[in-house]
Amino acid sequence: MESDRRLDRTLTRCEIHRAPDPRLTAFDVAAERGRDAVVLSGSVLTDHLKTRAIEAVAATADRPVAATDLTVLEAEASTRTVTAPVVSVRADPDRDAEQVTQALYGASITAYDSETDADGVEWRRVRTPDGYVGWIERAHLGVGAEIDADAAVGAGRLDVATDPGTLYGGTECEVLDRGERVRVRFRTGAENDLPADALEPLPDAPAESVGEAAVETARAYLGTEYVWGGLTVEGIDCSGLTWIAYRRNGVALPRDADLQRRVGQRVEREALAPGDLLFFPGHVALGLGGDRFVHADGDASEVVVDSLDPDDDRYNEARAESFEFATRPA
C-alpha cells in the first residue's frame, strides 16, 4: 500500500510541476501497480505531459511503466463551434460546477473527450478562444464552417429573426456583401443580414490608440451585472471585461486577472494612460487615464467607473488602499 501511495505522490508532484494550472491544461492520471508493470490510465492534454508522467513514475517504480491506457487529448482533438448565443464553460462536466468563462455563438472551439453526467447530460471537454480548458454541454456544439472572420457584433446585444435569435458583442463573422444591410456568415455556417452599424471591423493589428479603443469598448458594458465567468452585457466579471475590451480591438489577453498581471510593462501610477490594467488583490480594472478606471466590481454588483483620487466624487477607498500596480498590455 505504501508503494501505491508513493506513486500517487509522484504523480501529484509531476502535476504540480508540469501542469500547475487546470484552467489551461489537463492532467488526470492514475497509477495502478500490476504484476508485471505499473499501468497508467486517465488523460493528459499533450504528448509532452504523457512523457513527463511516464518518466516520473519510472523513476519511482520497481517495474516497467505501461501507458497505453493514458489518453492524449490533443491526439483526438476536433474543431467545433458554439451553436447557442452564449454558453457556459464549466470547471467540471456538471451544470452545478463553477462557470469559469463563457463562449459566444460561432466561436472556434477545440473539442476533446466527452462525459455523461448523472442526469444523462453529455459534455465535451474543450479549449475556448480565451485559452481555458473546461466543459461545454455537447448539445451546444456543432461542426464549424471555415470563414475569414473580419468583423464582430459591436452592439451589446442584437436580436435577430433567425437562429440563434440573439447575438452578443464580440460575436465574430465574415462579411459577404455590403448594402443597406450587411450579409454575414458565422462559423456555424448560418448567414444573416445585419444592420451596418451593428458591426465593427476585426483589426488585423492593434491600433496605436488601442488603449483608448479598449476603454470605449469597456464603457459599453457600464451597468452590466457582475457575473463570475461572464462575457456579455447579460453579465460579466472583472477579467472578462478587460479580456473582451482588448480582444475586440486586436489584442489577446489571458482570461483571468492573475494571468493578465503577467503581461505588459509596469506603469507608474503618475503616468497612467487609457487602457492600462490596474491590479488589486484578486481583481483587475481598466484605466481611463489618471486615477479613474472602469471595472466589473463584485462589491457594486455591476460595471462602474471609480477613482483612486480621494478628492474625486467617484473615489473608491477600498480599491485605492489595496491598489498594487498597473501594466500597459499593448
C-alpha positions in Angstrom: 0.0 0.0 0.0 2.9 2.4 0.8 4.2 1.9 -2.7 0.9 2.9 -4.2 0.8 6.0 -2.1 4.3 6.8 -3.2 3.2 6.6 -6.8 0.3 8.8 -6.1 2.6 11.4 -4.6 4.9 11.1 -7.6 2.0 11.9 -9.9 0.9 14.8 -7.8 4.4 16.3 -7.8 4.5 15.8 -11.6 1.2 17.6 -12.0 2.2 20.5 -9.8 5.5 20.9 -11.7 4.3 20.2 -15.2 0.6 21.2 -15.3 0.0 23.5 -12.3 -3.0 25.4 -13.8 -6.0 23.2 -14.5 -7.6 26.2 -16.3 -5.1 25.9 -19.1 -4.4 22.2 -19.4 -5.5 18.7 -18.3 -3.6 16.1 -16.2 -5.8 13.4 -14.8 -3.5 10.4 -14.3 -3.8 7.4 -12.1 -1.3 4.6 -11.5 -2.1 1.0 -10.6 0.6 -1.5 -9.7 0.1 -4.7 -11.7 2.1 -7.9 -11.6 4.4 -7.1 -14.4 4.1 -3.3 -14.8 2.8 -0.1 -13.3 -0.2 0.8 -15.5 -1.0 4.5 -16.1 -4.6 5.5 -17.0 -6.6 8.6 -17.4 -5.9 11.6 -19.7 -3.5 14.4 -20.3 -3.7 17.3 -22.8 -0.4 16.8 -24.6 2.0 14.1 -25.6 4.7 16.0 -23.7 2.7 15.6 -20.5 2.3 11.9 -21.1 6.1 11.6 -21.5 6.7 13.5 -18.3 4.2 11.3 -16.4 5.9 8.1 -17.6 9.3 9.4 -16.7 8.2 10.5 -13.2 6.7 7.1 -12.4 9.5 5.2 -14.0 11.9 6.9 -11.6 9.9 5.6 -8.6 8.5 2.3 -9.7 10.3 -1.1 -9.3 8.9 -2.4 -12.6 8.2 -1.2 -16.2 5.6 1.5 -16.9 2.7 0.8 -19.3 0.8 3.8 -20.6 -1.4 2.5 -23.4 -4.5 3.4 -21.2 -3.3 7.0 -20.9 -5.2 9.2 -23.4 -3.5 12.2 -25.1 -6.4 14.6 -25.6 -4.8 16.6 -28.4 -4.3 13.5 -30.5 -8.1 13.1 -30.6 -9.0 16.8 -30.9 -11.5 18.1 -33.3 -12.8 21.6 -34.2 -16.3 22.6 -33.2 -18.3 25.8 -32.9 -20.9 27.2 -30.5 -24.5 27.0 -31.7 -26.2 29.0 -28.9 -26.0 32.8 -28.4 -23.6 32.2 -25.4 -22.7 29.1 -23.4 -21.2 28.4 -20.0 -17.9 26.8 -19.8 -17.8 24.7 -16.6 -14.8 23.5 -14.5 -16.4 20.0 -14.4 -19.0 18.2 -16.6 -21.9 19.3 -14.3 -24.4 22.1 -14.6 -23.7 23.0 -10.9 -20.0 23.2 -11.5 -18.2 26.6 -11.5 -18.7 28.7 -14.6 -15.0 29.5 -15.5 -15.8 31.5 -18.6 -18.3 31.7 -21.5 -18.1 31.2 -25.2 -20.1 33.2 -27.8 -22.0 32.0 -30.8 -19.8 30.8 -33.7 -16.7 30.7 -31.5 -14.0 28.3 -32.7 -13.7 25.6 -30.1 -11.2 22.7 -29.8 -13.1 19.7 -28.5 -11.5 16.7 -26.8 -13.1 13.8 -24.9 -16.7 13.5 -23.6 -18.5 12.5 -20.5 -22.1 12.0 -19.5 -23.2 13.2 -16.0 -25.5 11.6 -13.5 -28.5 13.3 -15.2 -27.7 12.0 -18.6 -26.4 15.3 -20.0 -23.5 14.9 -22.4 -20.5 17.1 -22.1 -17.3 17.8 -24.2 -14.0 18.9 -22.7 -12.9 21.9 -24.8 -10.4 24.7 -25.2 -12.0 28.1 -25.7 -10.7 31.1 -27.6 -9.5 32.6 -24.3 -7.4 29.5 -23.7 -9.4 27.9 -21.0 -9.8 24.2 -20.8 -13.3 23.3 -19.4 -16.6 21.6 -20.3 -19.5 22.6 -22.5 -22.7 20.8 -23.0 -22.4 18.7 -26.2 -25.9 19.9 -27.3 -24.4 23.5 -27.7 -21.6 22.4 -30.1 -21.7 21.8 -33.8 -19.3 21.2 -36.7 -18.0 24.5 -37.8 -17.7 26.1 -41.2 -14.5 27.8 -42.5 -14.8 31.6 -42.6 -12.5 34.5 -42.9 -13.7 36.4 -39.8 -13.2 40.1 -40.5 -16.0 41.6 -38.3 -17.7 41.2 -35.0 -21.0 42.3 -33.5 -20.4 45.6 -31.8 -23.7 46.1 -30.2 -24.0 44.8 -26.6 -27.0 42.7 -27.6 -28.5 42.3 -31.0 -31.8 40.4 -31.5 -32.1 38.7 -34.9 -35.1 36.9 -36.6 -33.3 33.7 -37.3 -31.0 31.4 -35.3 -29.6 31.9 -32.8 -32.1 34.7 -32.0 -29.6 36.8 -30.1 -26.0 37.9 -30.8 -23.8 39.4 -28.2 -20.9 41.9 -28.6 -17.7 40.2 -29.8 -19.5 37.5 -31.9 -17.3 37.1 -34.9 -18.4 36.7 -38.5 -17.4 37.2 -42.2 -18.8 40.0 -44.3 -20.1 38.6 -47.6 -21.9 41.7 -49.0 -22.4 45.3 -48.0 -25.6 47.1 -48.9 -28.4 48.7 -46.9 -27.9 45.8 -44.6 -24.7 43.7 -44.4 -24.8 40.0 -45.3 -22.6 37.9 -42.9 -21.7 34.3 -42.3 -20.9 32.7 -39.0 -18.8 29.7 -38.2 -21.9 27.7 -37.7 -22.5 28.1 -41.5 -25.5 30.3 -40.9 -25.9 33.5 -42.8 -27.8 36.7 -41.7 -28.5 40.2 -42.8 -27.4 42.7 -40.1 -27.6 46.5 -39.7 -24.3 48.0 -40.8 -24.0 50.0 -37.5 -24.3 46.7 -35.5 -20.8 45.5 -36.8 -17.3 46.6 -36.1 -14.2 45.5 -38.0 -11.8 43.0 -36.6 -8.4 44.7 -36.7 -5.5 42.9 -38.4 -3.2 44.5 -35.8 -3.8 46.7 -32.8 -4.1 50.5 -33.5 -1.7 52.9 -31.9 -4.6 54.1 -29.8 -5.7 50.6 -28.8 -5.9 51.6 -25.1 -8.4 54.3 -25.9 -10.3 51.9 -28.1 -10.4 49.3 -25.3 -11.8 51.9 -22.9 -14.5 52.8 -25.4 -15.5 49.1 -25.7 -15.5 48.6 -21.9 -17.7 51.7 -21.4 -20.4 50.0 -23.4 -20.7 47.5 -20.5 -21.4 50.1 -17.9 -24.3 49.0 -15.7 -23.9 45.3 -16.7 -24.4 42.9 -13.8 -21.4 41.3 -12.3 -21.4 37.6 -13.0 -18.5 35.3 -12.3 -17.1 34.0 -15.6 -19.4 36.2 -17.7 -18.5 37.8 -21.0 -21.7 39.6 -22.2 -24.0 42.5 -21.3 -26.1 40.0 -19.5 -23.3 39.5 -17.0 -19.5 39.9 -16.9 -16.7 39.7 -14.4 -13.6 41.9 -13.9 -11.2 39.9 -16.1 -13.9 39.2 -18.7 -14.4 42.9 -19.1 -10.7 43.6 -19.7 -10.3 40.5 -21.9 -13.2 41.3 -24.3 -12.3 45.0 -24.4 -8.9 44.2 -25.7 -9.9 41.2 -27.8 -12.4 43.3 -29.8 -9.6 45.6 -30.5 -7.0 43.1 -31.7 -5.1 42.3 -28.5 -5.2 38.8 -27.0 -5.0 38.8 -23.2 -5.1 35.8 -20.8 -8.6 35.3 -19.4 -8.0 35.6 -15.6 -6.8 38.5 -13.6 -3.9 36.5 -12.1 -2.7 35.7 -15.6 -3.3 39.2 -17.0 -1.0 40.7 -14.4 1.9 38.7 -16.0 1.7 40.5 -19.4 2.7 44.1 -20.4 5.1 46.6 -19.0 4.8 48.1 -15.5 3.5 51.7 -15.4 3.9 54.2 -12.6 0.7 55.4 -11.1 1.6 59.0 -12.0 1.8 58.0 -15.7 -1.5 56.0 -16.1 -3.0 56.2 -19.6 -6.3 55.0 -21.0 -6.2 51.2 -21.4 -3.7 50.5 -18.6 -4.6 47.5 -16.5 -4.9 48.3 -12.7 -4.4 45.4 -10.4 -5.7 44.8 -6.9 -5.8 41.5 -4.9 -7.9 39.1 -7.0 -9.1 41.9 -9.2 -8.3 43.9 -12.4 -9.7 47.2 -13.8 -9.2 49.1 -17.0 -7.7 52.6 -16.5 -9.3 55.6 -18.1 -6.2 57.7 -17.7 -5.2 59.3 -14.5 -6.9 58.0 -11.4 -10.2 56.9 -12.9 -10.9 53.3 -14.0 -13.8 51.2 -15.2 -14.3 47.7 -13.8 -16.8 44.9 -13.2 -17.0 45.4 -9.4 -18.3 42.5 -7.3 -19.0 44.9 -4.4 -21.1 47.1 -6.6 -22.5 44.1 -8.4 -22.1 45.8 -11.8 -19.7 47.6 -14.1 -18.9 51.0 -12.8 -16.4 53.9 -13.0 -14.4 54.5 -9.8 -11.3 56.6 -8.9 -8.2 56.3 -6.8 -8.3 60.0 -6.0 -9.8 60.9 -2.6 -10.9 64.3 -4.0 -12.9 62.6 -6.8 -16.7 62.1 -6.3 -16.1 58.5 -7.6 -13.4 57.7 -5.1 -13.3 54.1 -4.1 -11.4 53.9 -0.8 -11.2 50.2 -0.6 -9.7 49.9 -4.1 -7.3 52.9 -3.5 -6.0 51.3 -0.4 -5.5 47.9 -2.0 -4.1 49.1 -5.3 -1.0 47.0 -6.2 0.4 48.1 -9.6 -0.5 48.8 -13.2 0.7 47.5 -16.6 0.3 48.6 -20.2 -0.5 45.4 -22.2 0.0 47.0 -25.7 
